Amino acid sequence: MPDPVHSESSQPIDFSTVLERIGGDVSFLQELLDLYSQEFAEKKHLLEEALARGDSTQIQEVGHSLKGASANLSLAPLQRLSLAIEMAGRENDLEKARQAIGALGTEFIRLKTFLEVHPLEELG
């Protein structure tokens, strides 16, 4: 079974799938990605606080929430890592959660860098 914490897809976002889901509206996609970025920062902070407290229930809940938000935007690598966080919380495996949360931050940076190199304006 592949390791979701260390797997890396070639692209952090599947533009064709997400654009199909939202009717091809590139400006709406930009708004959704901006909202996701804000939500991501809040959720990552919650995860780090929960990890420091050893609160596996909150880790599971926040991981689940991020998993859904990532899936809605076709962010498969972030979705996989969020699932790993959710499962680590469910299993009360704080070390696994710590690793997945670290990888989640790295993957988010990869998404932001990818979007800088591949601006949404080029899609429209």
Secondary structure, 3 states (H helix, E strand, C coil): CCCCCCCCCCCCCCHHHHHHHCCCCHHHHHHHHHHHHHHHHHHHHHHHHHHHHCCHHHHHHHHHHHHHHHHHCCCHHHHHHHHHHHHHHHCCCHHHHHHHHHHHHHHHHHHHHHHHHCCHHHCC
